[in-house]
Amino acid sequence: MLPPELPPLPALTRAEAELIDRYLDVVDLLGRINPAHSGDTYRGLRAAQALVTKATALREALTLMHQRGENELHGPTLARALRVLDGERRAARVTVPPDPG
């Protein structure tokens, strides 16, 4: 049996797609750095070092959008794209887990 087919990505400009990709890169790294999750300090250190580069790329994606006149983020469309790309699960690694007690 095949896994369920994911919905297609919504139509995005090239700059919006770059924004989504760079945003998820940053979220993934923040999830690795999150001290509320188990792991070793070296893994967090490597993620923190990479975060500088990824945050710069995110800034550049937003700058490009602004320069092209894309001055408004279309939240519902971008949220759909994030959901298709597993953004909810990836962003959950950034939050503090609920208290087990």
N, C-alpha and C positions, 0 to 999 in steps of 0.2 A: 504494500500500500504506500502510495506517495504522500509526503507531507502536504498539508494544505498550502495552496498557492497564495503568496503574499499579494496584497493589493498593489497596483502599480504606483510608482511615485507620482505625485502631482506634477503638473507642468511647472518647472522652475526656470528662472533665468540662469545663465552660467554663473553669475555672481551669487545668486541665492544658493545654488548647489554647492559652491565653494564655501559659503558661510556655514551651511549645515555640516559639511565635512569637517571643517576646521573646528567648529563648535564641539562636535562629537569627539574629536581628537583631544581637546582640552578636558572634556568631561571624563573620558577614559583615564587620563593621567590623574585628574583629581581623585577619581575613585581608587587608584592605586596608592595615592598618598594618604587617604583618609585614615586617621589614627584609630578610628572606631572599628576597623577591620583588622583581623590578624594578618601578620606578615612580618617580614624582616625590614630593618631600617635601610638596608642597601637598596632594596627594591623601591622604597619610597624616595630615597635620595636620587636614584636614576630617573624616576618619574618627575621629580621636582626639577631636575636639570633639564629634562626635555620640555617641561612646561613652558619655559621661557621662549623657546623656538616656536612652539605651537601657539602660544598666546600672541606672538608677533604675527604669525600667519593669519590668525583670526582677526586681529586688528587690520591687517592689510586687506582682507576680504571685505570687511565693513567699509574701509576707506574707498575701495574700488566701487562698491555699491553707491556710496554717497557721491563720488565723482561722476558716476554715470547718470546721476539724477534719480536713482532708486532710493528715495528719502524715507520711504515707509516700509516697515516690515509687515508682511501680511501673515499675521499670527496663525489663523486657522490653516492656511495652506502649508506654512512651515511646520506647524505641529503635526499635520498629516505625514509630511516627509519624515519627521523625526520618529513617528510611530512605526512607519514602514521599515526604518533603519534600526529598529530596536532601541530607540532613544530612551524609552521609559525604563527599561531594565538597566541600561548603562548609567543613566542619571541616578537611579536608586542607590548605586554604589557610593555616591557622594554624600548622601544623607546619613544621619545617625540612626542606627537600627533601633527599633522600639525596645523598651526596657522589658526583659523577660519576666520580671516579677511583678 
